[in-house]
Amino acid sequence: MSAIDLSQVAWRRSARCDTVNAGCVEVAMHEDFVAVRDSKDPGGPALVFTRLEWQVFVDAVTSGELA
C-alpha cells in the first residue's frame, strides 16, 4: 500500500477539546478517506480509514455499541 499525502488536508478538532493541554484527536475528511491523528503530535503518524470504515465506527459510537 502506498503512503497517502496528508500535507494538504484540513485538520479539525472538536469544540469540546481540552485546549489547555491540547489532548485531542484531530480528524481530516477527504473525499476518498478520513484521517485521524493526535493533536499533541501533528507531525507524527495518522490512522487512515475509508469513508465506509469511518461511518461504521461513528455509527457504533453513536449507538453506544462501543461503550
PyMOL Python script that loads the backbone (N, CA, C, O; Angstrom):
from pymol import cmd

cmd.read_pdbstr("""\
ATOM      1  N   MET A   1       0.851  -1.187   0.000  1.00  0.00           N
ATOM      2  CA  MET A   1       0.000   0.000   0.000  1.00  0.00           C
ATOM      3  C   MET A   1       0.889   1.241   0.000  1.00  0.00           C
ATOM      4  O   MET A   1       1.847   1.318   0.769  1.00  0.00           O
ATOM      5  N   SER A   2       0.584   2.188  -0.839  1.00  0.00           N
ATOM      6  CA  SER A   2       1.382   3.403  -0.927  1.00  0.00           C
ATOM      7  C   SER A   2       0.966   4.406   0.148  1.00  0.00           C
ATOM      8  O   SER A   2      -0.157   4.365   0.649  1.00  0.00           O
ATOM      9  N   ALA A   3       1.874   5.294   0.489  1.00  0.00           N
ATOM     10  CA  ALA A   3       1.607   6.317   1.504  1.00  0.00           C
ATOM     11  C   ALA A   3       0.615   7.346   0.958  1.00  0.00           C
ATOM     12  O   ALA A   3       0.618   7.670  -0.230  1.00  0.00           O
ATOM     13  N   ILE A   4      -0.210   7.835   1.836  1.00  0.00           N
ATOM     14  CA  ILE A   4      -1.187   8.861   1.471  1.00  0.00           C
ATOM     15  C   ILE A   4      -0.632  10.214   1.896  1.00  0.00           C
ATOM     16  O   ILE A   4      -0.202  10.379   3.037  1.00  0.00           O
ATOM     17  N   ASP A   5      -0.639  11.171   0.992  1.00  0.00           N
ATOM     18  CA  ASP A   5      -0.138  12.516   1.277  1.00  0.00           C
ATOM     19  C   ASP A   5      -1.193  13.291   2.070  1.00  0.00           C
ATOM     20  O   ASP A   5      -2.264  13.602   1.549  1.00  0.00           O
ATOM     21  N   LEU A   6      -0.887  13.596   3.318  1.00  0.00           N
ATOM     22  CA  LEU A   6      -1.813  14.330   4.182  1.00  0.00           C
ATOM     23  C   LEU A   6      -1.423  15.798   4.332  1.00  0.00           C
ATOM     24  O   LEU A   6      -2.000  16.510   5.154  1.00  0.00           O
ATOM     25  N   SER A   7      -0.457  16.252   3.553  1.00  0.00           N
ATOM     26  CA  SER A   7       0.047  17.617   3.714  1.00  0.00           C
ATOM     27  C   SER A   7      -0.973  18.693   3.324  1.00  0.00           C
ATOM     28  O   SER A   7      -0.856  19.836   3.765  1.00  0.00           O
ATOM     29  N   GLN A   8      -1.952  18.351   2.520  1.00  0.00           N
ATOM     30  CA  GLN A   8      -2.912  19.356   2.054  1.00  0.00           C
ATOM     31  C   GLN A   8      -4.312  19.210   2.662  1.00  0.00           C
ATOM     32  O   GLN A   8      -5.221  19.952   2.290  1.00  0.00           O
ATOM     33  N   VAL A   9      -4.497  18.273   3.584  1.00  0.00           N
ATOM     34  CA  VAL A   9      -5.825  18.100   4.168  1.00  0.00           C
ATOM     35  C   VAL A   9      -6.041  19.123   5.285  1.00  0.00           C
ATOM     36  O   VAL A   9      -5.083  19.604   5.891  1.00  0.00           O
ATOM     37  N   ALA A  10      -7.290  19.446   5.545  1.00  0.00           N
ATOM     38  CA  ALA A  10      -7.640  20.394   6.607  1.00  0.00           C
ATOM     39  C   ALA A  10      -8.003  19.612   7.866  1.00  0.00           C
ATOM     40  O   ALA A  10      -9.005  18.898   7.894  1.00  0.00           O
ATOM     41  N   TRP A  11      -7.197  19.750   8.887  1.00  0.00           N
ATOM     42  CA  TRP A  11      -7.427  19.055  10.153  1.00  0.00           C
ATOM     43  C   TRP A  11      -8.362  19.883  11.019  1.00  0.00           C
ATOM     44  O   TRP A  11      -8.305  21.113  11.015  1.00  0.00           O
ATOM     45  N   ARG A  12      -9.225  19.196  11.761  1.00  0.00           N
ATOM     46  CA  ARG A  12     -10.113  19.894  12.701  1.00  0.00           C
ATOM     47  C   ARG A  12     -10.239  19.068  13.966  1.00  0.00           C
ATOM     48  O   ARG A  12     -10.021  17.856  13.971  1.00  0.00           O
ATOM     49  N   ARG A  13     -10.598  19.764  15.046  1.00  0.00           N
ATOM     50  CA  ARG A  13     -10.811  19.070  16.316  1.00  0.00           C
ATOM     51  C   ARG A  13     -12.129  19.529  16.912  1.00  0.00           C
ATOM     52  O   ARG A  13     -12.664  20.573  16.539  1.00  0.00           O
ATOM     53  N   SER A  14     -12.631  18.761  17.817  1.00  0.00           N
ATOM     54  CA  SER A  14     -13.911  19.042  18.439  1.00  0.00           C
ATOM     55  C   SER A  14     -13.866  20.343  19.232  1.00  0.00           C
ATOM     56  O   SER A  14     -12.833  20.707  19.793  1.00  0.00           O
ATOM     57  N   ALA A  15     -15.001  21.035  19.269  1.00  0.00           N
ATOM     58  CA  ALA A  15     -15.120  22.236  20.103  1.00  0.00           C
ATOM     59  C   ALA A  15     -15.030  21.868  21.581  1.00  0.00           C
ATOM     60  O   ALA A  15     -14.770  22.731  22.420  1.00  0.00           O
ATOM     61  N   ARG A  16     -15.240  20.609  21.901  1.00  0.00           N
ATOM     62  CA  ARG A  16     -15.153  20.128  23.290  1.00  0.00           C
ATOM     63  C   ARG A  16     -13.735  19.727  23.681  1.00  0.00           C
ATOM     64  O   ARG A  16     -13.510  19.190  24.766  1.00  0.00           O
ATOM     65  N   CYS A  17     -12.808  19.985  22.816  1.00  0.00           N
ATOM     66  CA  CYS A  17     -11.421  19.615  23.036  1.00  0.00           C
ATOM     67  C   CYS A  17     -10.833  20.392  24.211  1.00  0.00           C
ATOM     68  O   CYS A  17     -11.200  21.540  24.463  1.00  0.00           O
ATOM     69  N   ASP A  18      -9.916  19.743  24.922  1.00  0.00           N
ATOM     70  CA  ASP A  18      -9.195  20.370  26.023  1.00  0.00           C
ATOM     71  C   ASP A  18      -8.105  21.265  25.434  1.00  0.00           C
ATOM     72  O   ASP A  18      -7.019  20.788  25.103  1.00  0.00           O
ATOM     73  N   THR A  19      -8.392  22.557  25.302  1.00  0.00           N
ATOM     74  CA  THR A  19      -7.433  23.462  24.676  1.00  0.00           C
ATOM     75  C   THR A  19      -6.236  23.777  25.560  1.00  0.00           C
ATOM     76  O   THR A  19      -5.205  24.230  25.062  1.00  0.00           O
ATOM     77  N   VAL A  20      -6.354  23.544  26.868  1.00  0.00           N
ATOM     78  CA  VAL A  20      -5.240  23.818  27.773  1.00  0.00           C
ATOM     79  C   VAL A  20      -4.109  22.822  27.547  1.00  0.00           C
ATOM     80  O   VAL A  20      -2.954  23.218  27.392  1.00  0.00           O
ATOM     81  N   ASN A  21      -4.433  21.542  27.528  1.00  0.00           N
ATOM     82  CA  ASN A  21      -3.414  20.503  27.346  1.00  0.00           C
ATOM     83  C   ASN A  21      -3.314  20.018  25.909  1.00  0.00           C
ATOM     84  O   ASN A  21      -2.418  19.244  25.574  1.00  0.00           O
ATOM     85  N   ALA A  22      -4.218  20.463  25.069  1.00  0.00           N
ATOM     86  CA  ALA A  22      -4.267  20.067  23.658  1.00  0.00           C
ATOM     87  C   ALA A  22      -4.357  18.557  23.485  1.00  0.00           C
ATOM     88  O   ALA A  22      -3.864  18.009  22.499  1.00  0.00           O
ATOM     89  N   GLY A  23      -4.984  17.890  24.440  1.00  0.00           N
ATOM     90  CA  GLY A  23      -5.144  16.443  24.374  1.00  0.00           C
ATOM     91  C   GLY A  23      -6.352  16.063  23.552  1.00  0.00           C
ATOM     92  O   GLY A  23      -7.401  15.723  24.101  1.00  0.00           O
ATOM     93  N   CYS A  24      -6.215  16.118  22.249  1.00  0.00           N
ATOM     94  CA  CYS A  24      -7.350  15.884  21.361  1.00  0.00           C
ATOM     95  C   CYS A  24      -6.975  14.961  20.223  1.00  0.00           C
ATOM     96  O   CYS A  24      -5.805  14.701  19.941  1.00  0.00           O
ATOM     97  N   VAL A  25      -8.006  14.488  19.596  1.00  0.00           N
ATOM     98  CA  VAL A  25      -7.856  13.775  18.343  1.00  0.00           C
ATOM     99  C   VAL A  25      -8.306  14.733  17.257  1.00  0.00           C
ATOM    100  O   VAL A  25      -9.342  15.385  17.389  1.00  0.00           O
ATOM    101  N   GLU A  26      -7.539  14.819  16.194  1.00  0.00           N
ATOM    102  CA  GLU A  26      -7.908  15.664  15.059  1.00  0.00           C
ATOM    103  C   GLU A  26      -8.315  14.769  13.897  1.00  0.00           C
ATOM    104  O   GLU A  26      -7.772  13.681  13.710  1.00  0.00           O
ATOM    105  N   VAL A  27      -9.277  15.246  13.126  1.00  0.00           N
ATOM    106  CA  VAL A  27      -9.809  14.480  12.004  1.00  0.00           C
ATOM    107  C   VAL A  27      -9.712  15.317  10.738  1.00  0.00           C
ATOM    108  O   VAL A  27      -9.970  16.521  10.752  1.00  0.00           O
ATOM    109  N   ALA A  28      -9.341  14.670   9.652  1.00  0.00           N
ATOM    110  CA  ALA A  28      -9.323  15.312   8.334  1.00  0.00           C
ATOM    111  C   ALA A  28     -10.224  14.503   7.413  1.00  0.00           C
ATOM    112  O   ALA A  28      -9.987  13.319   7.177  1.00  0.00           O
ATOM    113  N   MET A  29     -11.249  15.148   6.902  1.00  0.00           N
ATOM    114  CA  MET A  29     -12.180  14.492   5.993  1.00  0.00           C
ATOM    115  C   MET A  29     -11.739  14.781   4.558  1.00  0.00           C
ATOM    116  O   MET A  29     -11.557  15.937   4.176  1.00  0.00           O
ATOM    117  N   HIS A  30     -11.575  13.750   3.794  1.00  0.00           N
ATOM    118  CA  HIS A  30     -11.196  13.856   2.382  1.00  0.00           C
ATOM    119  C   HIS A  30     -12.257  13.103   1.590  1.00  0.00           C
ATOM    120  O   HIS A  30     -12.959  12.262   2.151  1.00  0.00           O
ATOM    121  N   GLU A  31     -12.382  13.382   0.327  1.00  0.00           N
ATOM    122  CA  GLU A  31     -13.423  12.698  -0.456  1.00  0.00           C
ATOM    123  C   GLU A  31     -13.190  11.192  -0.535  1.00  0.00           C
ATOM    124  O   GLU A  31     -14.144  10.434  -0.715  1.00  0.00           O
ATOM    125  N   ASP A  32     -11.945  10.745  -0.403  1.00  0.00           N
ATOM    126  CA  ASP A  32     -11.624   9.325  -0.516  1.00  0.00           C
ATOM    127  C   ASP A  32     -11.341   8.632   0.812  1.00  0.00           C
ATOM    128  O   ASP A  32     -11.393   7.404   0.883  1.00  0.00           O
ATOM    129  N   PHE A  33     -11.044   9.389   1.863  1.00  0.00           N
ATOM    130  CA  PHE A  33     -10.652   8.775   3.132  1.00  0.00           C
ATOM    131  C   PHE A  33     -10.889   9.741   4.285  1.00  0.00           C
ATOM    132  O   PHE A  33     -11.213  10.912   4.087  1.00  0.00           O
ATOM    133  N   VAL A  34     -10.717   9.214   5.498  1.00  0.00           N
ATOM    134  CA  VAL A  34     -10.756  10.011   6.720  1.00  0.00           C
ATOM    135  C   VAL A  34      -9.464   9.699   7.472  1.00  0.00           C
ATOM    136  O   VAL A  34      -9.126   8.534   7.680  1.00  0.00           O
ATOM    137  N   ALA A  35      -8.749  10.743   7.877  1.00  0.00           N
ATOM    138  CA  ALA A  35      -7.504  10.568   8.613  1.00  0.00           C
ATOM    139  C   ALA A  35      -7.687  11.077  10.042  1.00  0.00           C
ATOM    140  O   ALA A  35      -8.414  12.040  10.286  1.00  0.00           O
ATOM    141  N   VAL A  36      -7.014  10.410  10.978  1.00  0.00           N
ATOM    142  CA  VAL A  36      -7.123  10.753  12.400  1.00  0.00           C
ATOM    143  C   VAL A  36      -5.707  10.823  12.965  1.00  0.00           C
ATOM    144  O   VAL A  36      -4.873   9.965  12.678  1.00  0.00           O
ATOM    145  N   ARG A  37      -5.442  11.861  13.777  1.00  0.00           N
ATOM    146  CA  ARG A  37      -4.121  11.991  14.394  1.00  0.00           C
ATOM    147  C   ARG A  37      -4.247  12.574  15.798  1.00  0.00           C
ATOM    148  O   ARG A  37      -5.294  13.102  16.172  1.00  0.00           O
ATOM    149  N   ASP A  38      -3.179  12.472  16.558  1.00  0.00           N
ATOM    150  CA  ASP A  38      -3.084  13.031  17.907  1.00  0.00           C
ATOM    151  C   ASP A  38      -2.656  14.491  17.775  1.00  0.00           C
ATOM    152  O   ASP A  38      -1.627  14.779  17.165  1.00  0.00           O
ATOM    153  N   SER A  39      -3.429  15.407  18.336  1.00  0.00           N
ATOM    154  CA  SER A  39      -3.113  16.826  18.206  1.00  0.00           C
ATOM    155  C   SER A  39      -1.799  17.211  18.876  1.00  0.00           C
ATOM    156  O   SER A  39      -1.197  18.225  18.523  1.00  0.00           O
ATOM    157  N   LYS A  40      -1.348  16.408  19.842  1.00  0.00           N
ATOM    158  CA  LYS A  40      -0.087  16.702  20.507  1.00  0.00           C
ATOM    159  C   LYS A  40       1.113  16.362  19.619  1.00  0.00           C
ATOM    160  O   LYS A  40       2.235  16.785  19.899  1.00  0.00           O
ATOM    161  N   ASP A  41       0.874  15.598  18.552  1.00  0.00           N
ATOM    162  CA  ASP A  41       1.956  15.181  17.668  1.00  0.00           C
ATOM    163  C   ASP A  41       1.520  15.323  16.207  1.00  0.00           C
ATOM    164  O   ASP A  41       1.399  14.324  15.498  1.00  0.00           O
ATOM    165  N   PRO A  42       1.284  16.565  15.751  1.00  0.00           N
ATOM    166  CA  PRO A  42       0.754  16.753  14.400  1.00  0.00           C
ATOM    167  C   PRO A  42       1.676  16.263  13.283  1.00  0.00           C
ATOM    168  O   PRO A  42       1.209  15.991  12.176  1.00  0.00           O
ATOM    169  N   GLY A  43       2.947  16.150  13.552  1.00  0.00           N
ATOM    170  CA  GLY A  43       3.867  15.630  12.551  1.00  0.00           C
ATOM    171  C   GLY A  43       4.045  14.129  12.626  1.00  0.00           C
ATOM    172  O   GLY A  43       4.755  13.531  11.817  1.00  0.00           O
ATOM    173  N   GLY A  44       3.394  13.532  13.602  1.00  0.00           N
ATOM    174  CA  GLY A  44       3.514  12.091  13.809  1.00  0.00           C
ATOM    175  C   GLY A  44       2.592  11.297  12.901  1.00  0.00           C
ATOM    176  O   GLY A  44       2.050  11.825  11.930  1.00  0.00           O
ATOM    177  N   PRO A  45       2.424  10.038  13.223  1.00  0.00           N
ATOM    178  CA  PRO A  45       1.618   9.170  12.368  1.00  0.00           C
ATOM    179  C   PRO A  45       0.132   9.496  12.435  1.00  0.00           C
ATOM    180  O   PRO A  45      -0.347  10.089  13.401  1.00  0.00           O
ATOM    181  N   ALA A  46      -0.578   9.102  11.404  1.00  0.00           N
ATOM    182  CA  ALA A  46      -2.033   9.253  11.352  1.00  0.00           C
ATOM    183  C   ALA A  46      -2.638   7.920  10.945  1.00  0.00           C
ATOM    184  O   ALA A  46      -2.041   7.150  10.192  1.00  0.00           O
ATOM    185  N   LEU A  47      -3.814   7.667  11.450  1.00  0.00           N
ATOM    186  CA  LEU A  47      -4.580   6.499  11.019  1.00  0.00           C
ATOM    187  C   LEU A  47      -5.463   6.937   9.864  1.00  0.00           C
ATOM    188  O   LEU A  47      -6.061   8.012   9.912  1.00  0.00           O
ATOM    189  N   VAL A  48      -5.550   6.123   8.839  1.00  0.00           N
ATOM    190  CA  VAL A  48      -6.350   6.466   7.666  1.00  0.00           C
ATOM    191  C   VAL A  48      -7.390   5.367   7.450  1.00  0.00           C
ATOM    192  O   VAL A  48      -7.069   4.179   7.416  1.00  0.00           O
ATOM    193  N   PHE A  49      -8.637   5.794   7.305  1.00  0.00           N
ATOM    194  CA  PHE A  49      -9.760   4.883   7.125  1.00  0.00           C
ATOM    195  C   PHE A  49     -10.494   5.216   5.833  1.00  0.00           C
ATOM    196  O   PHE A  49     -10.466   6.356   5.370  1.00  0.00           O
ATOM    197  N   THR A  50     -11.149   4.217   5.259  1.00  0.00           N
ATOM    198  CA  THR A  50     -12.045   4.515   4.151  1.00  0.00           C
ATOM    199  C   THR A  50     -13.237   5.270   4.728  1.00  0.00           C
ATOM    200  O   THR A  50     -13.458   5.239   5.939  1.00  0.00           O
ATOM    201  N   ARG A  51     -13.997   5.937   3.892  1.00  0.00           N
ATOM    202  CA  ARG A  51     -15.187   6.654   4.373  1.00  0.00           C
ATOM    203  C   ARG A  51     -16.176   5.666   4.979  1.00  0.00           C
ATOM    204  O   ARG A  51     -16.835   5.984   5.968  1.00  0.00           O
ATOM    205  N   LEU A  52     -16.290   4.473   4.400  1.00  0.00           N
ATOM    206  CA  LEU A  52     -17.209   3.462   4.934  1.00  0.00           C
ATOM    207  C   LEU A  52     -16.754   2.980   6.306  1.00  0.00           C
ATOM    208  O   LEU A  52     -17.572   2.864   7.219  1.00  0.00           O
ATOM    209  N   GLU A  53     -15.471   2.700   6.466  1.00  0.00           N
ATOM    210  CA  GLU A  53     -14.956   2.274   7.774  1.00  0.00           C
ATOM    211  C   GLU A  53     -15.238   3.342   8.833  1.00  0.00           C
ATOM    212  O   GLU A  53     -15.653   3.020   9.947  1.00  0.00           O
ATOM    213  N   TRP A  54     -15.016   4.597   8.489  1.00  0.00           N
ATOM    214  CA  TRP A  54     -15.253   5.691   9.427  1.00  0.00           C
ATOM    215  C   TRP A  54     -16.726   5.769   9.817  1.00  0.00           C
ATOM    216  O   TRP A  54     -17.050   5.955  10.990  1.00  0.00           O
ATOM    217  N   GLN A  55     -17.621   5.626   8.835  1.00  0.00           N
ATOM    218  CA  GLN A  55     -19.051   5.702   9.114  1.00  0.00           C
ATOM    219  C   GLN A  55     -19.494   4.559  10.021  1.00  0.00           C
ATOM    220  O   GLN A  55     -20.317   4.767  10.912  1.00  0.00           O
ATOM    221  N   VAL A  56     -18.970   3.374   9.812  1.00  0.00           N
ATOM    222  CA  VAL A  56     -19.293   2.236  10.684  1.00  0.00           C
ATOM    223  C   VAL A  56     -18.837   2.530  12.110  1.00  0.00           C
ATOM    224  O   VAL A  56     -19.563   2.240  13.061  1.00  0.00           O
ATOM    225  N   PHE A  57     -17.647   3.100  12.268  1.00  0.00           N
ATOM    226  CA  PHE A  57     -17.137   3.466  13.586  1.00  0.00           C
ATOM    227  C   PHE A  57     -18.025   4.523  14.248  1.00  0.00           C
ATOM    228  O   PHE A  57     -18.411   4.369  15.406  1.00  0.00           O
ATOM    229  N   VAL A  58     -18.346   5.578  13.527  1.00  0.00           N
ATOM    230  CA  VAL A  58     -19.193   6.650  14.075  1.00  0.00           C
ATOM    231  C   VAL A  58     -20.562   6.102  14.465  1.00  0.00           C
ATOM    232  O   VAL A  58     -21.078   6.442  15.530  1.00  0.00           O
ATOM    233  N   ASP A  59     -21.152   5.268  13.629  1.00  0.00           N
ATOM    234  CA  ASP A  59     -22.449   4.672  13.947  1.00  0.00           C
ATOM    235  C   ASP A  59     -22.370   3.814  15.218  1.00  0.00           C
ATOM    236  O   ASP A  59     -23.289   3.837  16.037  1.00  0.00           O
ATOM    237  N   ALA A  60     -21.280   3.061  15.381  1.00  0.00           N
ATOM    238  CA  ALA A  60     -21.120   2.231  16.574  1.00  0.00           C
ATOM    239  C   ALA A  60     -20.981   3.086  17.830  1.00  0.00           C
ATOM    240  O   ALA A  60     -21.543   2.750  18.873  1.00  0.00           O
ATOM    241  N   VAL A  61     -20.247   4.173  17.741  1.00  0.00           N
ATOM    242  CA  VAL A  61     -20.090   5.073  18.887  1.00  0.00           C
ATOM    243  C   VAL A  61     -21.437   5.727  19.216  1.00  0.00           C
ATOM    244  O   VAL A  61     -21.843   5.782  20.377  1.00  0.00           O
ATOM    245  N   THR A  62     -22.114   6.215  18.188  1.00  0.00           N
ATOM    246  CA  THR A  62     -23.392   6.899  18.378  1.00  0.00           C
ATOM    247  C   THR A  62     -24.442   5.984  19.007  1.00  0.00           C
ATOM    248  O   THR A  62     -25.232   6.425  19.842  1.00  0.00           O
ATOM    249  N   SER A  63     -24.451   4.729  18.612  1.00  0.00           N
ATOM    250  CA  SER A  63     -25.447   3.787  19.130  1.00  0.00           C
ATOM    251  C   SER A  63     -25.102   3.248  20.506  1.00  0.00           C
ATOM    252  O   SER A  63     -25.923   2.576  21.130  1.00  0.00           O
ATOM    253  N   GLY A  64     -23.898   3.532  20.990  1.00  0.00           N
ATOM    254  CA  GLY A  64     -23.475   3.043  22.303  1.00  0.00           C
ATOM    255  C   GLY A  64     -22.864   1.656  22.247  1.00  0.00           C
ATOM    256  O   GLY A  64     -22.558   1.066  23.283  1.00  0.00           O
ATOM    257  N   GLU A  65     -22.688   1.144  21.065  1.00  0.00           N
ATOM    258  CA  GLU A  65     -22.146  -0.198  20.885  1.00  0.00           C
ATOM    259  C   GLU A  65     -20.727  -0.326  21.454  1.00  0.00           C
ATOM    260  O   GLU A  65     -20.329  -1.412  21.877  1.00  0.00           O
ATOM    261  N   LEU A  66     -19.977   0.748  21.469  1.00  0.00           N
ATOM    262  CA  LEU A  66     -18.601   0.704  21.950  1.00  0.00           C
ATOM    263  C   LEU A  66     -18.440   1.227  23.374  1.00  0.00           C
ATOM    264  O   LEU A  66     -17.318   1.431  23.838  1.00  0.00           O
ATOM    265  N   ALA A  67     -19.537   1.441  24.055  1.00  0.00           N
ATOM    266  CA  ALA A  67     -19.468   1.993  25.413  1.00  0.00           C
ATOM    267  C   ALA A  67     -18.942   0.986  26.406  1.00  0.00           C
ATOM    268  O   ALA A  67     -18.823   1.293  27.592  1.00  0.00           O
TER     269      ALA A  67
END
""", "prot")
cmd.dss("prot")
cmd.show_as("cartoon", "prot")
cmd.util.cbc("prot")
cmd.orient("prot")
